[in-house]
Amino acid sequence: MRKSSSMLLAAVIGLAASQASAADLPRKAPAYIPPPPLTWTGCYVGVNVGALRGRFELDGPFGGSASRNGDWGFAGGGQIGCDYQFAGSAFVIGLRNMFDGTTNHRARDFAIDAGVLGTATGTVDFHNRWFDALTGRVGYSWAPPWLLYFQGGAVWSRVTADIAGTVPAPVGALALPPIAFAGSFSDTKTGWTVGLGSEYRFAPNWSVFLEGNYYDFGSRDRVVVTPAATACAAGCLFSGKTTAVSILAGVNYRFTGF
């Protein structure tokens, strides 16, 4: 019995010593798992703000025209889109829709040569209310957080123009005062846009961008009719064309897991 107790005590002491020795050994650090490489693949939503400057042109029915650059106005709104970066490549393709309201406005006095009838004079007041641009883009990410891109596509815009002026009295009635006329454009047209920009990822889910764009918002036609026996008794076609440039900065929230 005494011999068995001695053997049991020796076994317990040996086990305790082995455990103490194991506790003193350094433990291995967990294996390092590198983070996944940054990719532009995914979808995003964001907001933007900037400035837009329009150029307004008015072509009259007698071959004359008047044009004027507008002042810089406010532009701002939001965007939504998706990008895809090719595996193992720096090339990125994407699709984006941006909707912005604007305060771009310009009033323009015009004098259009009416030939033997003299000169038609008046004022045209342009307003660019908003635009909606649907663009595809092609980009190159030369460093993981940076993306340089070119974009182009279709743009829809709401442009209004109010025209008021006078046309000369008909030949043979020179003693009569000029005849007043007025008309308005107000519709939504489809045009086109191209632009260039750069985007920077300052966090896995957040990016900022700066871009410049050119827009051709198309033409608006308006037939103005004046009283009988005047220069525009049968109707005179006035055509208004609007183009613009913008500088926009924005921020995007990018969804992960795509």
C-alpha positions, 0 to 999 in steps of 0.5 A: 500500500505504501509503495502504491501511494509513493508511485501515485505521488510521484506521477502527480508531481511529474505531471505538475512539473510537465504542465509548468514547463509547458506553460513557460514555453513561448506560444506561436503567434496566429498566422498573418492573414493579409487584407484582401486587395482593394478593388473598385468592383461594387455599387455606390450612392453619393452626393455632389456639389459644384458649378455650371456655366451655360452658353445660350444661342438664339437663331432667328427666322431671318438668318441672324443669331445671338449668343451669350455665355451665362454666369457660373451658377450652382449645381448639386444633387446625387448619383448612383452607380456600379463599377467593375474592375477586371481581375488582375488588371488596373482597368475599371468600367462602370455605369452611373446616373447623376441628377443635379438641379441648377441655378444657371440663368442668363438674360440676353438682348438680341438684334436680328437682321430681318433684311429689307424689313429692318431689325428684329430686337428683343430679349431672351431669358434662359433658365437651365432648371436641372439635368439628368446624366446617364453615363458609362465610364472607363477608368484606370487605377494606377495605384490602389486608392486612385482612379482616373476615368473618362465618361460619356453618355446621354443627358436630359435637361429642362431648359426654359426661355422667354422671348419678347421683342418687336419686328418692324412694321410692313413695307408701305406702312413705315409710319406704324410702330413696330409690332410686339411679339412674345413666345416661350420655350419650355421642354425636356430634351435629350442631349449628350455629355462627355467628361474627365475625372479622378476618384480617391478611396480614403477608406474601404467604403468611402471615396471622393471625386473631382470631375469636369464635364461638357454638356450639349442639351440640344435645341428648342424650337418655337414658332412666334406668330405676329398680327396680320400683314407683319413680318411674322404673320405666318409664323417665325421660327426661333431656335434656342440651343444650350450647352454647358460646362460643369465642375463637380466634387462629390463623395460616394459610399461604396457597398462591400461584398459584391 
